[in-house]
Amino acid sequence: MRTALLCLLLLVAACGSKKDDGGGNGGTGASKPTDDTTREQARFDSDRKPEKVVEALGIKPGSRVADVGAGTGLLTVHLARAVAPNGTVVATDIDGAVLELLQSRLAAVGLAEVVERRVVGAETPGLEAGAYDAILLAEVDHYFTDGVAWLKAATAALKPGGRIVISNRIHHRPKSMEAAKKAGLVRQDESTPVPTHFIAVFVAPPEGGK
């Protein structure tokens, strides 16, 4: 009985010690990435070349960018690095649970403070007007019931000279291009950094333009 009690007390003490350590992050709130998370990120980065998306967005330290349908943050982490330390990524999703996973991913690399999580409706951007240097739609625009209306609403959220970047699988390209054209967006650039995906850069038409 005494031995069992002693073992229990030692276990409680050990758990308390781990909790007090806080991961040894010096108060930053960062946690160590798990091996699974690291492998998942490395695989994504190799397959999708996210640096090309960041380049297309034209963002830099201090920029404000929206990551629409951000999910668990595989791309968001790259956007956060690009705009840090004084910029902001507004990561939106219709599912608050996946944004919690995103928070964990960003905290693990010390970038959580750069990202604002926002739960939004399925058919509206949920972005404030005239506030964004760039808006990213990565593998998400094909879910919209009315892509034209969504893109028109998103255009209003851009700062002057801001851009909307759509990245998706090649087979979604015709629908994406048609919606962007009908929304009045002007295609500025397009690339295919990996065989499966395209990246298209759009800007609002000049004032008074068509």
C-alpha positions in Angstrom: 0.0 0.0 0.0 2.8 2.4 0.9 4.7 1.6 -2.3 1.6 2.3 -4.4 1.0 5.6 -2.7 4.7 6.6 -3.1 4.5 5.8 -6.9 1.3 7.9 -7.2 2.9 10.9 -5.5 6.0 10.7 -7.7 3.8 10.5 -10.8 1.8 13.6 -9.7 5.0 15.5 -9.0 6.5 14.6 -12.4 3.3 15.8 -14.2 3.4 19.1 -12.3 7.0 19.6 -13.3 6.2 19.2 -17.0 3.3 21.6 -16.7 5.4 24.3 -15.1 8.1 23.9 -17.7 5.7 25.3 -20.4 7.8 23.6 -23.1 10.9 25.7 -22.2 9.8 28.5 -24.6 10.8 31.5 -22.4 7.2 32.7 -22.2 6.5 32.9 -26.0 3.6 30.5 -25.9 5.3 28.3 -28.5 5.2 24.5 -28.3 7.4 22.0 -29.9 6.1 20.6 -33.2 5.4 16.9 -33.2 7.1 14.6 -35.7 3.8 14.0 -37.5 3.2 17.8 -37.9 6.8 18.3 -39.1 6.5 15.5 -41.7 3.1 16.8 -42.8 4.4 20.3 -43.4 7.5 19.0 -45.2 5.4 16.9 -47.5 3.1 19.8 -48.3 5.9 22.2 -48.9 7.6 19.8 -51.3 4.4 19.0 -53.2 2.9 22.5 -53.4 5.8 24.9 -53.4 4.1 27.5 -51.1 6.9 30.0 -51.7 5.4 30.5 -55.2 2.1 31.4 -53.6 3.8 33.9 -51.3 5.6 35.4 -54.3 2.3 35.7 -56.2 0.7 37.5 -53.3 3.4 40.1 -53.2 3.4 40.4 -49.5 6.2 41.5 -47.2 6.8 42.5 -43.5 3.9 44.7 -42.4 1.4 43.5 -45.1 -2.1 42.5 -44.2 -3.3 39.4 -46.0 -6.4 37.2 -45.8 -6.0 33.4 -46.1 -9.5 32.3 -47.0 -10.4 28.7 -46.0 -7.1 28.4 -44.2 -7.9 25.0 -42.7 -5.1 23.7 -40.4 -2.6 26.3 -41.6 -0.2 24.5 -43.9 -0.1 27.6 -46.1 -0.8 30.1 -43.4 2.5 29.5 -41.7 4.3 30.7 -44.8 2.1 33.8 -45.1 2.8 34.5 -41.4 6.6 34.3 -41.9 6.3 36.6 -44.9 4.5 39.4 -43.1 6.1 39.1 -39.7 6.9 40.7 -37.4 4.5 43.7 -37.8 2.0 42.4 -40.4 -1.1 40.3 -40.0 -2.6 37.2 -41.5 -6.4 36.9 -41.1 -7.1 33.2 -41.4 -10.7 32.4 -42.1 -12.7 29.2 -42.2 -16.2 28.1 -41.7 -15.0 25.5 -39.1 -13.7 26.8 -35.8 -12.3 23.4 -34.9 -9.7 23.4 -37.8 -8.7 26.9 -36.8 -7.8 25.5 -33.4 -5.4 23.1 -35.2 -4.1 26.1 -37.2 -3.4 27.9 -33.9 -1.4 24.9 -32.6 0.7 24.8 -35.8 1.5 28.5 -35.7 2.2 28.4 -31.9 4.7 25.6 -32.5 6.8 27.9 -34.7 6.3 31.0 -32.7 4.0 32.8 -35.2 0.6 32.6 -33.5 0.6 36.3 -32.6 0.9 37.2 -36.3 -2.4 35.4 -37.2 -5.9 36.4 -36.4 -8.4 33.5 -36.7 -11.9 34.3 -37.9 -14.9 32.0 -38.4 -16.9 33.2 -41.4 -20.0 32.2 -43.3 -19.7 29.8 -46.3 -20.9 32.4 -48.9 -19.4 35.7 -47.6 -15.7 36.7 -47.2 -16.2 38.2 -43.8 -13.5 40.8 -44.5 -13.6 44.5 -43.7 -13.5 46.9 -46.6 -10.3 48.5 -47.9 -8.1 46.7 -45.5 -6.1 44.0 -47.3 -2.9 44.1 -49.4 -3.8 40.6 -50.7 -6.5 37.9 -50.4 -5.6 34.2 -51.0 -8.1 31.6 -52.1 -6.2 28.2 -52.0 -8.3 25.2 -53.0 -11.5 26.9 -51.9 -13.2 28.9 -54.6 -14.9 25.9 -56.2 -17.0 25.5 -53.1 -18.8 28.8 -53.4 -22.4 28.6 -54.6 -22.0 32.0 -56.3 -18.3 32.6 -57.0 -18.9 35.8 -58.9 -20.8 37.4 -55.9 -18.1 36.2 -53.5 -15.3 37.7 -55.6 -17.1 41.0 -56.0 -17.5 41.2 -52.2 -13.8 40.3 -51.7 -12.7 43.0 -54.1 -14.2 45.6 -51.8 -11.9 44.4 -49.0 -8.7 45.2 -51.0 -6.6 48.3 -50.5 -5.8 50.3 -53.6 -3.5 48.1 -55.7 -4.3 45.0 -53.7 -4.5 41.6 -55.3 -6.6 38.4 -55.2 -4.7 35.2 -55.7 -6.5 32.0 -56.6 -4.6 28.7 -56.4 -6.4 25.5 -57.1 -6.2 22.2 -59.0 -5.9 22.5 -62.7 -9.3 21.0 -63.4 -11.0 23.8 -61.4 -9.2 26.5 -63.5 -12.0 27.1 -66.1 -14.5 27.8 -63.4 -12.1 30.0 -61.5 -11.2 32.1 -64.5 -14.8 32.5 -65.6 -15.9 33.7 -62.2 -13.0 36.1 -61.9 -13.8 37.6 -65.3 -17.5 38.0 -64.5 -16.6 39.6 -61.2 -14.7 42.3 -63.2 -11.2 41.2 -62.0 -8.2 41.7 -64.3 -5.8 38.8 -64.5 -2.3 40.1 -64.0 -0.2 36.9 -63.9 -0.6 33.1 -64.0 1.8 30.2 -63.4 1.8 26.5 -62.8 4.6 25.9 -60.3 3.6 22.2 -59.9 1.8 20.1 -62.5 -1.4 19.7 -60.4 -2.0 23.3 -59.5 -2.3 26.8 -61.0 -1.7 30.2 -59.4 -3.6 33.2 -60.9 -3.1 36.8 -59.8 -6.0 39.2 -60.2 -6.4 42.9 -59.5 -9.4 45.2 -59.5 -10.0 47.1 -62.7 -8.9 50.7 -62.9 -11.5 53.1 -61.7 -14.0 53.7 -64.4 -12.6 50.7 -66.3 -14.4 47.6 -67.4 
